[in-house]
Amino acid sequence: MNDKVVHGIPSKYVLQEGDIIAIDCGAKLDGFHGDTCLTVGVGKITEEARMLIQTAQLAMFVGIEHCRPGLRLGDMATAVQSFAEERGYSVVREYIGHGLGRDLHEDPQVVFAEQKAGTGFRMEPGMTITIEPILNTGSHKCVVEADGWTVRTKDGGLSAQFEHDIAITRNGPEILSIPDPEFELEDGL
């Protein structure tokens, strides 16, 4: 929430008007895993938080659009990083996407920053991966709290994440985590 990048342990903190919180959930059905995330605001949020959330969601869709047969990880990562940085946000390096199947975290690792176009694994039909860039308002650097689990932005900036599971088909990416229309981008955003 707010400056939390990933993870977190339940606490007595009560969400306040203006907080933002990433909700990352998984499921397993018939031996296969699913993994999805969205970031939402609590009540009225600042324009800064709204723009971060919107840009994080759009960055995920930029990544998805670059998951086509023949493209490489670096093509997708470069597109995501460029999109985010052109809008003034940083992309977290340490926490990345992954392959998905009978295990929740499988190869390949799906990195969203500091890659070169034309490098990395080649997108192939039949691959199932998560696209989940995490954007921060400040630096991309993170710190792990004393609990050994909760990760925050190092500079206290806000952080937002969206994630969809996708299958790469001959015709391009297919979203497997069914989007909830209530949380999809609104017209004009």
C-alpha positions as CSV (number, residue, x, y, z in Angstrom):
1,M,0.0,0.0,0.0
2,N,1.3,3.4,-0.9
3,D,5.0,2.9,-0.9
4,K,4.8,-0.9,-0.6
5,V,6.2,-2.5,-3.7
6,V,5.3,-6.2,-3.1
7,H,4.4,-8.6,-0.3
8,G,3.4,-7.4,3.1
9,I,2.2,-9.0,6.2
10,P,-1.2,-8.5,7.7
11,S,-1.2,-5.8,10.4
12,K,-3.5,-3.7,12.4
13,Y,-3.2,-0.8,9.9
14,V,-6.6,0.5,8.9
15,L,-6.8,1.7,5.3
16,Q,-7.3,5.5,5.1
17,E,-8.9,7.7,2.5
18,G,-6.3,8.4,-0.2
19,D,-4.3,5.2,0.3
20,I,-3.5,3.0,-2.7
21,I,-3.2,-0.7,-2.4
22,A,-2.1,-3.5,-4.8
23,I,-4.1,-6.6,-4.5
24,D,-2.2,-9.6,-5.8
25,C,-4.0,-12.9,-5.9
26,G,-3.4,-16.4,-7.1
27,A,-5.4,-19.5,-7.8
28,K,-4.9,-23.1,-8.7
29,L,-7.3,-25.1,-10.8
30,D,-6.8,-28.6,-12.2
31,G,-3.1,-28.4,-11.4
32,F,-2.5,-25.1,-13.1
33,H,-1.7,-21.7,-11.4
34,G,-3.1,-18.3,-12.1
35,D,-1.7,-15.0,-10.8
36,T,-3.1,-11.5,-11.1
37,C,-2.8,-8.1,-9.6
38,L,-4.4,-4.7,-9.7
39,T,-3.9,-1.5,-7.8
40,V,-6.8,0.5,-6.5
41,G,-7.4,3.7,-4.5
42,V,-9.2,4.0,-1.2
43,G,-11.9,6.7,-1.6
44,K,-10.6,9.9,-3.1
45,I,-7.0,9.7,-4.1
46,T,-4.5,12.3,-5.2
47,E,-4.0,13.1,-8.9
48,E,-0.4,11.8,-8.5
49,A,-1.7,8.5,-7.3
50,R,-4.4,8.3,-10.0
51,M,-1.8,9.0,-12.7
52,L,0.6,6.4,-11.3
53,I,-2.2,3.7,-11.2
54,Q,-3.3,4.6,-14.7
55,T,0.2,4.5,-16.1
56,A,1.0,1.2,-14.4
57,Q,-2.0,-0.4,-16.0
58,L,-1.2,1.0,-19.4
59,A,2.4,-0.2,-19.0
60,M,1.1,-3.7,-18.4
61,F,-0.9,-3.5,-21.7
62,V,2.2,-2.1,-23.5
63,G,4.0,-5.2,-22.3
64,I,1.2,-7.5,-23.3
65,E,1.1,-6.0,-26.8
66,H,4.8,-6.8,-27.2
67,C,4.3,-10.5,-26.5
68,R,4.0,-11.7,-30.0
69,P,5.8,-14.7,-31.7
70,G,9.2,-13.8,-32.8
71,L,9.7,-10.8,-30.5
72,R,12.1,-11.0,-27.7
73,L,12.0,-10.3,-24.0
74,G,14.2,-7.2,-24.6
75,D,11.7,-5.8,-27.1
76,M,8.9,-6.0,-24.5
77,A,11.0,-4.8,-21.6
78,T,12.3,-1.8,-23.6
79,A,8.8,-0.8,-24.6
80,V,7.6,-1.0,-21.0
81,Q,10.5,0.9,-19.6
82,S,10.4,3.6,-22.3
83,F,6.7,4.0,-21.8
84,A,7.0,4.4,-18.0
85,E,10.1,6.7,-18.0
86,E,8.7,9.0,-20.7
87,R,5.8,9.6,-18.2
88,G,8.2,10.2,-15.3
89,Y,8.0,6.9,-13.5
90,S,10.6,4.3,-12.7
91,V,10.3,0.5,-13.2
92,V,11.2,-1.8,-10.4
93,R,14.1,-4.2,-11.3
94,E,14.1,-6.8,-8.5
95,Y,10.6,-8.1,-8.8
96,I,9.6,-9.4,-12.1
97,G,7.2,-11.5,-14.1
98,H,7.6,-15.2,-14.6
99,G,6.5,-18.3,-16.5
100,L,3.3,-19.9,-15.2
101,G,1.9,-23.4,-15.3
102,R,2.0,-26.3,-12.9
103,D,4.2,-24.2,-10.7
104,L,3.4,-20.6,-9.7
105,H,6.9,-19.4,-10.6
106,E,8.4,-21.1,-13.6
107,D,11.0,-20.1,-16.2
108,P,11.4,-17.9,-18.0
109,Q,11.9,-14.9,-15.8
110,V,10.2,-11.8,-17.3
111,V,12.2,-8.7,-16.7
112,F,10.7,-5.2,-17.4
113,A,13.7,-2.9,-17.3
114,E,17.3,-2.6,-18.3
115,Q,17.1,-4.9,-21.3
116,K,18.2,-4.3,-24.8
117,A,15.8,-4.7,-27.8
118,G,16.5,-7.9,-29.7
119,T,17.9,-9.7,-26.7
120,G,16.5,-12.3,-24.2
121,F,14.3,-15.2,-24.9
122,R,12.1,-15.3,-28.0
123,M,8.4,-15.3,-27.6
124,E,7.0,-18.6,-28.8
125,P,3.4,-19.8,-29.2
126,G,2.5,-22.0,-26.2
127,M,4.4,-19.9,-23.6
128,T,2.4,-18.8,-20.6
129,I,3.9,-15.9,-18.7
130,T,2.9,-13.1,-16.4
131,I,3.2,-9.4,-17.4
132,E,3.5,-7.4,-14.2
133,P,5.6,-4.3,-14.3
134,I,5.7,-2.3,-11.0
135,L,6.0,1.4,-11.4
136,N,7.2,3.9,-8.8
137,T,6.8,7.7,-8.6
138,G,10.4,8.1,-7.5
139,S,13.4,5.8,-7.8
140,H,13.2,2.2,-8.8
141,K,15.2,1.2,-5.8
142,C,13.6,-0.9,-3.1
143,V,14.3,-2.0,0.5
144,V,13.1,-5.0,2.4
145,E,11.8,-4.3,5.9
146,A,13.0,-6.0,9.1
147,D,10.2,-8.5,8.8
148,G,12.2,-10.0,5.9
149,W,9.1,-9.9,3.6
150,T,7.6,-6.5,3.1
151,V,9.3,-4.5,0.2
152,R,9.0,-0.7,0.1
153,T,10.3,2.0,-2.2
154,K,13.6,3.2,-0.9
155,D,12.7,6.9,-1.2
156,G,9.1,6.6,0.1
157,G,7.5,7.2,-3.3
158,L,4.2,5.6,-4.3
159,S,4.2,2.2,-6.1
160,A,1.6,0.5,-8.3
161,Q,1.4,-2.8,-10.1
162,F,-1.0,-4.6,-12.5
163,E,-0.6,-8.1,-13.7
164,H,-2.2,-10.4,-16.2
165,D,-1.4,-13.9,-17.2
166,I,-1.0,-14.4,-20.9
167,A,-0.6,-17.2,-23.4
168,I,1.4,-16.4,-26.5
169,T,-0.5,-17.8,-29.5
170,R,0.3,-17.7,-33.2
171,N,-2.0,-14.7,-33.4
172,G,-0.4,-12.8,-30.5
173,P,-1.1,-12.6,-26.7
174,E,-4.2,-13.9,-25.1
175,I,-5.1,-12.7,-21.6
176,L,-5.9,-15.6,-19.4
177,S,-6.7,-13.7,-16.2
178,I,-10.1,-12.4,-17.0
179,P,-10.2,-8.7,-16.4
180,D,-13.0,-7.2,-14.3
181,P,-14.6,-4.4,-16.3
182,E,-15.0,-2.4,-13.1
183,F,-11.2,-2.0,-12.9
184,E,-10.4,-1.6,-16.6
185,L,-9.4,1.8,-17.8
186,E,-12.1,4.3,-18.2
187,D,-12.7,6.3,-21.4
188,G,-10.6,9.4,-21.6
189,L,-7.9,8.3,-19.1
